[in-house]
Amino acid sequence: MRLAIATDAWAPQVNGVVRSLTETAAALAGLGVSAQFVTPEGLPTWPLPTYPDIRLAIGAGPAIAARLDAMSPQALHIATEGPVGHAARRWALARGLPFTTSYHTRYPEYVRARAPIPEALTYAWLRRFHGAATRTLVPTETMRRELAGWGFANLAIWSRGVDTTLFRPRERASLDLPGPVMLSVGRLAVEKNLEAFLSLDVPGTKVVVGDGPQRAELERRFPEAVFLGVKTGEDLAATYAAADVFVFTSRTDTYGNVMQEAMASGVPVAAFPVPGPLDVVTDPAVGVLDEDLAAAIAGALVLDRRACRAVAETRTWDAAARQFAAALAPFAAAARAA
């Protein structure tokens, strides 16, 4: 089956959305699904206000429609609610074709953190966007219940896996920093709540991997922390393995792939007991969830790293891809039903 995946999130962005889509697409090939991406690549883009690293292909509707026509897909998945996602949605609706969507980002909370816009208003907009889909895929049961409470319908689970070949324990891994080494990986933006970690008075070295609009401010306010910038591939994997504990501070993430990457590297997790961590750190042997983040870090530091690896090995991208494929709405099946 030829599948088109429309997404506003794409390289050079480094985030959980891009990782989830690319890993799932690779695993779908083994299920007989050939995934092609419709992205802003090659189109004029404009920076997102307050987050210039994210660029949006505003006004690209005709170009997106032309790309989809050329692909002649047999199914469509719309991964994001930006201009590319809206253009793909219009293309499908105009032709009477079914499609699926996915919910990756808690935009209402992100918008509210930047502007006095009521969350209910943004949720109403999102509900309308996803309401036309045959299925809206969410990463966890917690998110399914939460969105159902906001009136979303036709929700299905599409979980996340982890690359246990790349992310693995490495005996020689070292950052040559005073321990314990406490690591955070992710976008440096206000919704990630990094201050909760960086302001802690705890022994050891705080290490931050990633970039984003808040980086300069955080480096100025917390000079004792080590900011390593964006890392990928083997370099990122070695950094994970060199940490003593992984600290996840976000209260708004829908999942948190980075926690599973840390666990696969044999690193226990410290986080708040909120959606995301509650669904990823499901075994007390692999992490500690506590509103007192310092206590969570102290508790995680004494956990068995082998247990973290063992749990991560049960979470595969193949399993996630099967969930994804099961929710698709092939055009031919829809035509037969009609």
LUMPALUM-316424 format. One record per residue (C-alpha): residue number from 0; residue in one letter; x, y, z. Coordinates in nm, 2 decimals. Layout:
BEGIN
pt n:NUM, res:A, east:X, north:Y, up:Z
...
This chain:
BEGIN
pt n:0, res:M, east:0.00, north:0.00, up:0.00
pt n:1, res:R, east:0.12, north:0.35, up:-0.09
pt n:2, res:L, east:0.09, north:0.58, up:0.21
pt n:3, res:A, east:0.13, north:0.96, up:0.21
pt n:4, res:I, east:0.23, north:1.11, up:0.55
pt n:5, res:A, east:0.18, north:1.49, up:0.56
pt n:6, res:T, east:0.38, north:1.67, up:0.82
pt n:7, res:D, east:0.49, north:2.02, up:0.90
pt n:8, res:A, east:0.76, north:1.88, up:1.14
pt n:9, res:W, east:1.06, north:1.77, up:0.94
pt n:10, res:A, east:1.43, north:1.81, up:0.90
pt n:11, res:P, east:1.63, north:2.00, up:1.01
pt n:12, res:Q, east:1.40, north:1.99, up:1.31
pt n:13, res:V, east:1.51, north:1.75, up:1.58
pt n:14, res:N, east:1.22, north:1.64, up:1.79
pt n:15, res:G, east:1.00, north:1.35, up:1.89
pt n:16, res:V, east:0.75, north:1.41, up:1.61
pt n:17, res:V, east:1.02, north:1.37, up:1.34
pt n:18, res:R, east:1.17, north:1.07, up:1.52
pt n:19, res:S, east:0.83, north:0.90, up:1.56
pt n:20, res:L, east:0.74, north:0.94, up:1.20
pt n:21, res:T, east:1.07, north:0.83, up:1.05
pt n:22, res:E, east:1.10, north:0.53, up:1.27
pt n:23, res:T, east:0.74, north:0.42, up:1.21
pt n:24, res:A, east:0.78, north:0.47, up:0.83
pt n:25, res:A, east:1.09, north:0.25, up:0.83
pt n:26, res:A, east:0.91, north:-0.03, up:1.03
pt n:27, res:L, east:0.60, north:0.00, up:0.80
pt n:28, res:A, east:0.80, north:-0.13, up:0.51
pt n:29, res:G, east:0.81, north:-0.47, up:0.67
pt n:30, res:L, east:0.43, north:-0.47, up:0.68
pt n:31, res:G, east:0.40, north:-0.39, up:0.31
pt n:32, res:V, east:0.33, north:-0.02, up:0.35
pt n:33, res:S, east:0.55, north:0.22, up:0.15
pt n:34, res:A, east:0.54, north:0.56, up:0.32
pt n:35, res:Q, east:0.62, north:0.88, up:0.14
pt n:36, res:F, east:0.64, north:1.21, up:0.31
pt n:37, res:V, east:0.48, north:1.54, up:0.22
pt n:38, res:T, east:0.67, north:1.81, up:0.40
pt n:39, res:P, east:0.77, north:2.18, up:0.38
pt n:40, res:E, east:1.10, north:2.07, up:0.21
pt n:41, res:G, east:1.15, north:2.28, up:-0.11
pt n:42, res:L, east:0.88, north:2.52, up:-0.03
pt n:43, res:P, east:0.90, north:2.89, up:0.08
pt n:44, res:T, east:0.87, north:2.90, up:0.46
pt n:45, res:W, east:0.83, north:3.16, up:0.73
pt n:46, res:P, east:0.95, north:3.14, up:1.09
pt n:47, res:L, east:0.70, north:3.06, up:1.36
pt n:48, res:P, east:0.66, north:3.36, up:1.60
pt n:49, res:T, east:0.85, north:3.30, up:1.93
pt n:50, res:Y, east:1.01, north:2.99, up:1.78
pt n:51, res:P, east:1.21, north:3.09, up:1.46
pt n:52, res:D, east:1.37, north:2.75, up:1.43
pt n:53, res:I, east:1.04, north:2.61, up:1.32
pt n:54, res:R, east:0.94, north:2.73, up:0.97
pt n:55, res:L, east:0.59, north:2.70, up:0.83
pt n:56, res:A, east:0.50, north:2.67, up:0.46
pt n:57, res:I, east:0.22, north:2.92, up:0.47
pt n:58, res:G, east:0.02, north:2.94, up:0.14
pt n:59, res:A, east:0.16, north:2.62, up:0.01
pt n:60, res:G, east:-0.18, north:2.45, up:-0.04
pt n:61, res:P, east:-0.16, north:2.42, up:-0.42
pt n:62, res:A, east:0.19, north:2.28, up:-0.41
pt n:63, res:I, east:0.09, north:2.02, up:-0.14
pt n:64, res:A, east:-0.21, north:1.92, up:-0.35
pt n:65, res:A, east:0.01, north:1.88, up:-0.66
pt n:66, res:R, east:0.25, north:1.66, up:-0.46
pt n:67, res:L, east:-0.03, north:1.44, up:-0.34
pt n:68, res:D, east:-0.18, north:1.41, up:-0.68
pt n:69, res:A, east:0.16, north:1.30, up:-0.82
pt n:70, res:M, east:0.21, north:1.05, up:-0.54
pt n:71, res:S, east:-0.13, north:0.89, up:-0.60
pt n:72, res:P, east:-0.14, north:0.74, up:-0.25
pt n:73, res:Q, east:-0.37, north:0.47, up:-0.14
pt n:74, res:A, east:-0.40, north:0.61, up:0.21
pt n:75, res:L, east:-0.33, north:0.94, up:0.38
pt n:76, res:H, east:-0.21, north:1.02, up:0.73
pt n:77, res:I, east:-0.19, north:1.38, up:0.85
pt n:78, res:A, east:0.06, north:1.41, up:1.14
pt n:79, res:T, east:0.05, north:1.78, up:1.22
pt n:80, res:E, east:-0.20, north:2.07, up:1.24
pt n:81, res:G, east:0.01, north:2.33, up:1.05
pt n:82, res:P, east:-0.01, north:2.46, up:0.70
pt n:83, res:V, east:0.10, north:2.13, up:0.54
pt n:84, res:G, east:-0.15, north:1.94, up:0.75
pt n:85, res:H, east:-0.43, north:2.17, up:0.66
pt n:86, res:A, east:-0.35, north:2.16, up:0.29
pt n:87, res:A, east:-0.35, north:1.78, up:0.30
pt n:88, res:R, east:-0.68, north:1.78, up:0.49
pt n:89, res:R, east:-0.84, north:2.01, up:0.22
pt n:90, res:W, east:-0.71, north:1.78, up:-0.05
pt n:91, res:A, east:-0.87, north:1.47, up:0.10
pt n:92, res:L, east:-1.20, north:1.64, up:0.19
pt n:93, res:A, east:-1.23, north:1.78, up:-0.16
pt n:94, res:R, east:-1.20, north:1.43, up:-0.31
pt n:95, res:G, east:-1.41, north:1.26, up:-0.05
pt n:96, res:L, east:-1.12, north:1.05, up:0.07
pt n:97, res:P, east:-1.07, north:0.92, up:0.42
pt n:98, res:F, east:-0.76, north:1.00, up:0.63
pt n:99, res:T, east:-0.61, north:0.95, up:0.97
pt n:100, res:T, east:-0.45, north:1.21, up:1.19
pt n:101, res:S, east:-0.22, north:1.21, up:1.50
pt n:102, res:Y, east:-0.20, north:1.42, up:1.81
pt n:103, res:H, east:0.16, north:1.49, up:1.90
pt n:104, res:T, east:0.17, north:1.83, up:2.07
pt n:105, res:R, east:-0.04, north:2.00, up:2.34
pt n:106, res:Y, east:-0.08, north:2.32, up:2.15
pt n:107, res:P, east:-0.34, north:2.46, up:2.39
pt n:108, res:E, east:-0.09, north:2.45, up:2.68
pt n:109, res:Y, east:0.20, north:2.57, up:2.46
pt n:110, res:V, east:0.00, north:2.87, up:2.33
pt n:111, res:R, east:-0.13, north:2.95, up:2.68
pt n:112, res:A, east:0.23, north:2.97, up:2.80
pt n:113, res:R, east:0.31, north:3.24, up:2.55
pt n:114, res:A, east:-0.02, north:3.43, up:2.51
pt n:115, res:P, east:-0.34, north:3.49, up:2.71
pt n:116, res:I, east:-0.54, north:3.26, up:2.48
pt n:117, res:P, east:-0.79, north:3.03, up:2.66
pt n:118, res:E, east:-0.70, north:2.66, up:2.63
pt n:119, res:A, east:-1.07, north:2.58, up:2.55
pt n:120, res:L, east:-1.05, north:2.79, up:2.24
pt n:121, res:T, east:-0.74, north:2.62, up:2.10
pt n:122, res:Y, east:-0.89, north:2.28, up:2.19
pt n:123, res:A, east:-1.20, north:2.37, up:1.99
pt n:124, res:W, east:-0.99, north:2.45, up:1.69
pt n:125, res:L, east:-0.80, north:2.12, up:1.72
pt n:126, res:R, east:-1.12, north:1.92, up:1.78
pt n:127, res:R, east:-1.26, north:2.06, up:1.45
pt n:128, res:F, east:-0.93, north:1.97, up:1.26
pt n:129, res:H, east:-0.92, north:1.61, up:1.39
pt n:130, res:G, east:-1.30, north:1.56, up:1.38
pt n:131, res:A, east:-1.29, north:1.49, up:1.00
pt n:132, res:A, east:-1.05, north:1.20, up:1.04
pt n:133, res:T, east:-1.15, north:0.84, up:1.06
pt n:134, res:R, east:-0.91, north:0.79, up:1.35
pt n:135, res:T, east:-0.69, north:1.03, up:1.55
pt n:136, res:L, east:-0.39, north:0.85, up:1.68
pt n:137, res:V, east:-0.26, north:0.93, up:2.03
pt n:138, res:P, east:0.05, north:0.79, up:2.20
pt n:139, res:T, east:-0.09, north:0.67, up:2.53
pt n:140, res:E, east:-0.41, north:0.58, up:2.71
pt n:141, res:T, east:-0.37, north:0.88, up:2.93
pt n:142, res:M, east:-0.38, north:1.11, up:2.63
pt n:143, res:R, east:-0.68, north:0.92, up:2.49
pt n:144, res:R, east:-0.88, north:0.98, up:2.80
pt n:145, res:E, east:-0.77, north:1.34, up:2.82
pt n:146, res:L, east:-0.87, north:1.42, up:2.47
pt n:147, res:A, east:-1.19, north:1.23, up:2.50
pt n:148, res:G, east:-1.27, north:1.46, up:2.79
pt n:149, res:W, east:-1.23, north:1.76, up:2.55
pt n:150, res:G, east:-1.48, north:1.60, up:2.31
pt n:151, res:F, east:-1.24, north:1.43, up:2.07
pt n:152, res:A, east:-1.38, north:1.12, up:1.90
pt n:153, res:N, east:-1.25, north:0.82, up:1.71
pt n:154, res:L, east:-0.93, north:0.80, up:1.92
pt n:155, res:A, east:-0.68, north:0.51, up:1.88
pt n:156, res:I, east:-0.35, north:0.43, up:2.04
pt n:157, res:W, east:-0.02, north:0.46, up:1.84
pt n:158, res:S, east:0.26, north:0.40, up:2.09
pt n:159, res:R, east:0.63, north:0.46, up:2.05
pt n:160, res:G, east:0.93, north:0.24, up:2.03
pt n:161, res:V, east:1.30, north:0.29, up:2.08
pt n:162, res:D, east:1.61, north:0.19, up:1.88
pt n:163, res:T, east:1.78, north:-0.04, up:2.12
pt n:164, res:T, east:2.07, north:-0.10, up:1.88
pt n:165, res:L, east:2.18, north:0.27, up:1.87
pt n:166, res:F, east:2.08, north:0.35, up:2.23
pt n:167, res:R, east:2.25, north:0.09, up:2.45
pt n:168, res:P, east:2.47, north:0.08, up:2.76
pt n:169, res:R, east:2.84, north:0.16, up:2.68
pt n:170, res:E, east:3.10, north:0.07, up:2.94
pt n:171, res:R, east:3.35, north:0.33, up:2.83
pt n:172, res:A, east:3.11, north:0.62, up:2.80
pt n:173, res:S, east:3.22, north:0.92, up:3.00
pt n:174, res:L, east:3.17, north:1.29, up:2.99
pt n:175, res:D, east:3.46, north:1.36, up:3.23
pt n:176, res:L, east:3.25, north:1.57, up:3.46
pt n:177, res:P, east:3.19, north:1.56, up:3.83
pt n:178, res:G, east:2.92, north:1.31, up:3.92
pt n:179, res:P, east:2.66, north:1.23, up:3.94
pt n:180, res:V, east:2.59, north:1.34, up:3.58
pt n:181, res:M, east:2.22, north:1.45, up:3.55
pt n:182, res:L, east:2.12, north:1.47, up:3.18
pt n:183, res:S, east:1.83, north:1.64, up:3.00
pt n:184, res:V, east:1.77, north:1.61, up:2.63
pt n:185, res:G, east:1.51, north:1.80, up:2.43
pt n:186, res:R, east:1.40, north:2.13, up:2.30
pt n:187, res:L, east:1.50, north:2.44, up:2.50
pt n:188, res:A, east:1.17, north:2.62, up:2.52
pt n:189, res:V, east:0.94, north:2.75, up:2.79
pt n:190, res:E, east:0.70, north:2.46, up:2.78
pt n:191, res:K, east:0.98, north:2.22, up:2.86
pt n:192, res:N, east:1.01, north:2.36, up:3.21
pt n:193, res:L, east:1.39, north:2.33, up:3.22
pt n:194, res:E, east:1.41, north:2.58, up:3.51
pt n:195, res:A, east:1.26, north:2.31, up:3.74
pt n:196, res:F, east:1.58, north:2.11, up:3.69
pt n:197, res:L, east:1.85, north:2.37, up:3.64
pt n:198, res:S, east:1.75, north:2.56, up:3.96
pt n:199, res:L, east:1.78, north:2.26, up:4.19
pt n:200, res:D, east:2.05, north:2.27, up:4.45
pt n:201, res:V, east:2.18, north:1.91, up:4.42
pt n:202, res:P, east:2.54, north:1.77, up:4.40
pt n:203, res:G, east:2.68, north:1.67, up:4.06
pt n:204, res:T, east:2.67, north:1.82, up:3.71
pt n:205, res:K, east:2.36, north:1.92, up:3.51
pt n:206, res:V, east:2.41, north:1.85, up:3.14
pt n:207, res:V, east:2.17, north:1.98, up:2.88
pt n:208, res:V, east:2.15, north:1.85, up:2.52
pt n:209, res:G, east:1.94, north:2.04, up:2.27
pt n:210, res:D, east:1.87, north:2.38, up:2.13
pt n:211, res:G, east:1.58, north:2.62, up:2.11
pt n:212, res:P, east:1.46, north:2.97, up:2.17
pt n:213, res:Q, east:1.53, north:2.96, up:2.55
pt n:214, res:R, east:1.89, north:2.85, up:2.52
pt n:215, res:A, east:2.06, north:3.18, up:2.56
pt n:216, res:E, east:1.85, north:3.28, up:2.86
pt n:217, res:L, east:1.91, north:2.95, up:3.03
pt n:218, res:E, east:2.28, north:2.96, up:2.97
pt n:219, res:R, east:2.29, north:3.31, up:3.12
pt n:220, res:R, east:2.08, north:3.22, up:3.42
pt n:221, res:F, east:2.25, north:2.88, up:3.50
pt n:222, res:P, east:2.62, north:2.91, up:3.41
pt n:223, res:E, east:2.71, north:2.61, up:3.62
pt n:224, res:A, east:2.52, north:2.38, up:3.39
pt n:225, res:V, east:2.69, north:2.23, up:3.08
pt n:226, res:F, east:2.50, north:2.30, up:2.75
pt n:227, res:L, east:2.62, north:2.07, up:2.47
pt n:228, res:G, east:2.39, north:2.18, up:2.19
pt n:229, res:V, east:2.22, north:1.94, up:1.95
pt n:230, res:K, east:2.36, north:1.59, up:1.93
pt n:231, res:T, east:2.25, north:1.31, up:1.71
pt n:232, res:G, east:2.33, north:0.95, up:1.62
pt n:233, res:E, east:2.63, north:0.79, up:1.80
pt n:234, res:D, east:2.73, north:1.11, up:1.97
pt n:235, res:L, east:2.38, north:1.14, up:2.13
pt n:236, res:A, east:2.37, north:0.77, up:2.22
pt n:237, res:A, east:2.72, north:0.79, up:2.39
pt n:238, res:T, east:2.60, north:1.10, up:2.59
pt n:239, res:Y, east:2.30, north:0.91, up:2.72
pt n:240, res:A, east:2.51, north:0.62, up:2.82
pt n:241, res:A, east:2.75, north:0.85, up:3.01
pt n:242, res:A, east:2.48, north:0.99, up:3.24
pt n:243, res:D, east:2.39, north:0.86, up:3.58
pt n:244, res:V, east:2.03, north:0.98, up:3.57
pt n:245, res:F, east:1.80, north:1.12, up:3.31
pt n:246, res:V, east:1.59, north:1.42, up:3.42
pt n:247, res:F, east:1.26, north:1.49, up:3.23
pt n:248, res:T, east:1.10, north:1.81, up:3.34
pt n:249, res:S, east:0.81, north:1.87, up:3.09
pt n:250, res:R, east:0.46, north:1.87, up:3.22
pt n:251, res:T, east:0.30, north:1.91, up:2.88
pt n:252, res:D, east:0.46, north:1.64, up:2.66
pt n:253, res:T, east:0.22, north:1.38, up:2.51
pt n:254, res:Y, east:0.49, north:1.10, up:2.54
pt n:255, res:G, east:0.86, north:1.17, up:2.58
pt n:256, res:N, east:1.06, north:0.95, up:2.34
pt n:257, res:V, east:1.38, north:1.07, up:2.52
pt n:258, res:M, east:1.29, north:0.88, up:2.83
pt n:259, res:Q, east:1.29, north:0.55, up:2.64
pt n:260, res:E, east:1.62, north:0.64, up:2.48
pt n:261, res:A, east:1.77, north:0.69, up:2.82
pt n:262, res:M, east:1.62, north:0.37, up:2.95
pt n:263, res:A, east:1.76, north:0.18, up:2.65
pt n:264, res:S, east:2.10, north:0.32, up:2.74
pt n:265, res:G, east:2.06, north:0.18, up:3.09
pt n:266, res:V, east:1.99, north:0.52, up:3.25
pt n:267, res:P, east:1.70, north:0.56, up:3.51
pt n:268, res:V, east:1.45, north:0.84, up:3.48
pt n:269, res:A, east:1.35, north:1.11, up:3.72
pt n:270, res:A, east:1.04, north:1.31, up:3.63
pt n:271, res:F, east:0.71, north:1.46, up:3.76
pt n:272, res:P, east:0.41, north:1.23, up:3.79
pt n:273, res:V, east:0.22, north:1.37, up:3.49
pt n:274, res:P, east:0.10, north:1.24, up:3.15
pt n:275, res:G, east:0.40, north:1.13, up:2.95
pt n:276, res:P, east:0.62, north:1.00, up:3.24
pt n:277, res:L, east:0.32, north:0.82, up:3.39
pt n:278, res:D, east:0.29, north:0.62, up:3.06
pt n:279, res:V, east:0.66, north:0.57, up:2.99
pt n:280, res:V, east:0.79, north:0.50, up:3.34
pt n:281, res:T, east:0.54, north:0.24, up:3.42
pt n:282, res:D, east:0.78, north:0.02, up:3.63
pt n:283, res:P, east:0.93, north:0.16, up:3.95
pt n:284, res:A, east:1.25, north:-0.03, up:3.87
pt n:285, res:V, east:1.33, north:0.21, up:3.59
pt n:286, res:G, east:1.25, north:0.55, up:3.73
pt n:287, res:V, east:1.11, north:0.77, up:4.01
pt n:288, res:L, east:0.81, north:1.01, up:3.96
pt n:289, res:D, east:0.78, north:1.27, up:4.23
pt n:290, res:E, east:0.66, north:1.63, up:4.26
pt n:291, res:D, east:0.99, north:1.68, up:4.45
pt n:292, res:L, east:1.22, north:1.66, up:4.15
pt n:293, res:A, east:1.53, north:1.65, up:4.37
pt n:294, res:A, east:1.39, north:1.35, up:4.56
pt n:295, res:A, east:1.31, north:1.18, up:4.22
pt n:296, res:I, east:1.67, north:1.23, up:4.11
pt n:297, res:A, east:1.81, north:1.09, up:4.44
pt n:298, res:G, east:1.58, north:0.79, up:4.42
pt n:299, res:A, east:1.65, north:0.72, up:4.05
pt n:300, res:L, east:2.03, north:0.73, up:4.11
pt n:301, res:V, east:2.02, north:0.40, up:4.31
pt n:302, res:L, east:1.81, north:0.20, up:4.06
pt n:303, res:D, east:1.95, north:-0.09, up:3.87
pt n:304, res:R, east:2.06, north:0.02, up:3.52
pt n:305, res:R, east:2.00, north:-0.34, up:3.39
pt n:306, res:A, east:1.63, north:-0.31, up:3.47
pt n:307, res:C, east:1.61, north:0.00, up:3.26
pt n:308, res:R, east:1.76, north:-0.17, up:2.96
pt n:309, res:A, east:1.53, north:-0.48, up:3.00
pt n:310, res:V, east:1.21, north:-0.27, up:3.00
pt n:311, res:A, east:1.33, north:-0.07, up:2.69
pt n:312, res:E, east:1.39, north:-0.39, up:2.50
pt n:313, res:T, east:1.02, north:-0.47, up:2.52
pt n:314, res:R, east:0.92, north:-0.15, up:2.34
pt n:315, res:T, east:0.98, north:-0.18, up:1.96
pt n:316, res:W, east:0.90, north:0.03, up:1.66
pt n:317, res:D, east:0.77, north:-0.28, up:1.49
pt n:318, res:A, east:0.49, north:-0.30, up:1.75
pt n:319, res:A, east:0.42, north:0.07, up:1.71
pt n:320, res:A, east:0.41, north:0.04, up:1.33
pt n:321, res:R, east:0.15, north:-0.24, up:1.36
pt n:322, res:Q, east:-0.08, north:-0.01, up:1.57
pt n:323, res:F, east:-0.03, north:0.27, up:1.31
pt n:324, res:A, east:-0.11, north:0.04, up:1.01
pt n:325, res:A, east:-0.42, north:-0.11, up:1.18
pt n:326, res:A, east:-0.57, north:0.24, up:1.21
pt n:327, res:L, east:-0.51, north:0.35, up:0.84
pt n:328, res:A, east:-0.82, north:0.41, up:0.62
pt n:329, res:P, east:-0.72, north:0.28, up:0.26
pt n:330, res:F, east:-0.90, north:0.47, up:-0.01
pt n:331, res:A, east:-1.01, north:0.15, up:-0.19
pt n:332, res:A, east:-1.18, north:0.02, up:0.12
pt n:333, res:A, east:-1.36, north:0.34, up:0.16
pt n:334, res:A, east:-1.47, north:0.33, up:-0.21
pt n:335, res:R, east:-1.60, north:-0.02, up:-0.17
pt n:336, res:A, east:-1.79, north:0.07, up:0.15
pt n:337, res:A, east:-1.95, north:0.37, up:-0.04
